[in-house]
Amino acid sequence: LKLQFLYLIDSASTDIQPPPAHTTMALVDDVKNYVPMDLQDEGATDKLTACKAEWRRFGGLLGAYLVFVIMMFSAFVEYPPVGSFNVQDDVQYLFYLNVTVMMIIGFGALMAFQRHNGLTAIGFSFLITVIAIPLCVLTGRFFASVAGNDDYACLQANQTHADGAPDLPCTGKLAGGPWTHAVLLNVQALLQGNFAAAAVLISFGAVIGKVTPSQIVVMAVVEVVLYSLNKEVLCIGLFGTLDMGGTIFIHLFGAYFGLAVAYMLGRPDEAEAGKAEPSRVSDIFSLIGTAFLWIYWPSFNGATAGVASTDQQLTTVNTVLALCGSAVATFLVSVLLNGKINTVDVQNAALAGGVAIGASSNLRVSPGAALAVGVAAALISTCGFNRLQGFVEAKLGLHDSCGIHNLHGMPALFGSLVVTVAVAVKSTQGDVVYPHPDGQAWAQLAGAGATLVVAIVGGLLTGLVLNLVCPQGQRQVQFDDAAFWTVAAPEDSAAQAVAKGGKDGDEY
C-alpha cells in the first residue's frame, strides 16, 4: 500500500524531485519494477528488461540449489551416534565460531572499502558463506571418499583412528561405489565448509562490484566443487601434500581461481570504475575487517590441528609471530614507498604473514623464522599493491578489485616455497607425520603446482560460464549497491556536503 501511495503521488505531481541518483530506488514501469535511478536514462527499457532477467536467474539458481541440498542432506547426511559427542567437540565449536566471524565480518568488512558497495561486500560475503558450508559438507566428504582419505571420520570402512578410539558405527546409504557410508554431520564438517567459503570469498575479492548476484551463485557452487576435488583427490589423495593453515588449498587456489575469472570478465567500464574508489568511512570499515581477521587468524590456521595438541600450540605461536612481523613490516615498507602510511597497505599486507606461514605453521620452524616469514610476506604484498598491481592491469588487462593477488596469491606462492624448504629440514618435523618421509618437499611442490593448474583452468572456464549466464552488456551498473540492493537515502545530500565545506564527491 505504501508503494502504491508513493506511485500515485509521483504520478500526480511534477514538483517532487528524486533523492540523489546513486542512493535510491525509483519506479520505472509500475510499482513492482524498481531499478536504480542511474538506470533511468536513454535505453532504460532495455536495462529494466535486463534487470528483470537477472532476478529470474538469481531466483532460479538459488531455488535449484536449495532443492538439491535438501534432497542430498535428506538422503545421505546423518547426525553422529548418540553419545559420540565429547568435550573436544565443544572446544572445536569455538574454532568454528572464530572462523565464521572471519568469513562474514572479517572478509565482508575488508572488502567494503568501495564507497558505494558496502552492502554488496558484506551481504554477498554472507550469501557465499551460507552457500559454501552445506555444499562442502557434501563435496568434501564425497571427494575424500573417492581419494580414500581418512580426514573425515566414518567415511571409509575399517577406518583407523590415531587415538585408538573405536570406529564409529555407520549405516550405509549408497550401494556400491566409493561413497559407501552416510555423511556424519559434526562441527569438523562445518569447519571444512568454512574453509571452502574462504576460498570463494578470496576469489570474490577479485570480481566484487563487477558480477551480478546470479553470477556469484554460479561461481560459488562451481568453485566449492573444484576446491574439494583439488584438495581431496589431487593434493591429499594423490600427492600427500600437507597444509595445516590453507596456504595452498585455500589461499593459492582461491586467489588464482578468482584472478582467472576476473580476466575472463574483462576490465570494468571506465565510467563505472570511479565508484570503486574508497571514502574515509569505507576505509574505516575495511580496516575494522582487517582487525577482525588479524585477531582470529590463529584460529583459522589451527582449527584442524587437534585440541590440546602440540600442533595446536605451534600453529598458534607461529601464526601470531608471523602476523606481528607482517603488520610491523607493512607500516615500515608503506612509509618507505609512499612517504606516509598507505591505508590499503595496512588493510591488506598486515595479514600476509598469516597467509604465508599457514602451511608450515605446525612445524618447528623456530620463532625467528616465523617472524621473518611474516616480514618477507609483508614486503611482497606491499610492493605488490604499490608497484605490481597497476602494471598487471595495464599490461594484461587484469582488473583485481581488492588486490587478492597481493594479499593471497603472491604470499601463498611464497608460503608454498617456505613449507617446501621447512619439510626438507629434519629438525622442523617434530611429531608431524609426513606421508612421504623421503620426498615430502616434492609432494609440497606437486600439490602447489596442481592447485595452480586447477585454479587457473577452472577459473577461466568458470569466467566463460559467467559471461554466458549474464553477458557483459547486461552488467551496466558496477561498484554500486543500488544495482541490486534497496539502499537507504542519505541524511544529507552531496550539494549540502559541499556547502558545509566538503569536496564534491565526498562520502555523506
Secondary structure, 3 states (H helix, E strand, C coil): CHHHHHHHHHHHCCCCCCCCHHHCEEECCCCCCEEEHHHCCCCHHHHHHHHHHHHHHHHHHHHHHHHHHHHHHHHHEECCCCCCCCHHHHHHHHHHHHHHHHHHHHHHHHCCCECCCHHHHHHHHHHHHHHHHHHHHHHHHHHHHHHCCCCCCCCCCCCCCCCCCCCCCCCCCCCCCCCCCCEECCHHHHHHHHHHHHHHHHHHHHHCCCCCHHHHHHHHHHHHHHHHHHHHHHHHHHHCCCCCCCHHHHHHHHHHHHHHHHHHHCCCCHHHHHHHCECHHHHHHHHHHHHHHHHHHHHHHHCCCCCCCHHHHHHHHHHHHHHHHHHHHHHHHHHHHHCCCCHHHHHHHHHHHHHHHHHHCCCCCCHHHHHHHHHHHHHHHHHHHHHHHHHHHHHHCCCCCCCHHHHHHHHHHHHHHHHHHHHHCHHHCCCCCCCCCCCHHHHHHHHHHHHHHHHHHHHHHHHHHHHHHCCHHHCCCCCCHHHCCCCCCCCCCHHHHHHCCCCCCCCC
